[in-house]
């Protein structure tokens, strides 16, 4: 029994030491610790006087009452620190949840990019793109048969500038990006193959919003032969910041607006180049959303909006 009592006393002493050390670590750098130290000192002096100098019954009642209500006093004095300490695990949980949410969003974007690249590989008969499709996704007899000829396509991914006017004129879909669906939409026998497809973010996921959409043609097109889809690329690039992707029905070329000068058209030579451009665009959209959430002026973060604002200011000054 004596050994058990000694062991229990040692355990209690260790537990009390750990608790006091934890309390001191949490509250030692706070302003309220000085108030607590002052209260403990005053009532400690009263207890010593009452025990060794002169016994005063009221002092005994006051000291015992202080010890009885000491936990409540600590809660009142350190309410801000306790609230902050209790909220700390939740903050870590939120960071943990945001990490997995960002990871899941990244995986979703990678899937969308792969579906778009695969769709373009199925729409063009260019040898470099067909070879990439076979190496990455394996042989497919139906796709091999359809890929012998070029299929014209026009895809726009909505940026900061809203494309609602063009979406409303098309056929509303709101479905996941799938290369077979895109190939079917642009198939020459389809009723929607002449129009374009618009992709937009819906619940943090890029989805097919509408098909059969007709985009504005550029009035003053650049010199040289310009076809209907190519003219639509010029017109949409001049008015919006959307990512525009075109597959030429005549040559099988994959075209996008030049990232440095949207008044020009850039021909993509390899599927990996398309994948890189899509990643840059989607990353830029996330940065724009972050700036907007932080209260940054969208005109300063979007080149197209900034140019539009500058043109409007110049027109006002000219008037």
Secondary structure, 3 states (H helix, E strand, C coil): CHHHHHHHHHHHHHHHHHHHHHHHHHHCCCCHHHHHHHHHHHHHHHHHHHHHHCCCHHHHHHHHHHHHCHHHHHHHHCHHHHHHHHHHHHHHHHHHHHHHHHHHHHHHHHHHHHHHHHHHHHHCCCHHHHHHHHHHHCCCHHHHHHCCCCCCEEEEECCCCCCHHHHHHCEEEEEECCHHHHHHHCCCCCCCCCCEEEEEEECCEEEEEEEEECCCCCCCCCCCCCCHHHHHHHHHHHHCCCEEEEECCCCCCEEEECCCCCCCEEEECCHHHHHHHHHHHHHHHHHHHHHHHCCCCHHHHCHHHHHHHHHHHHHHHHC
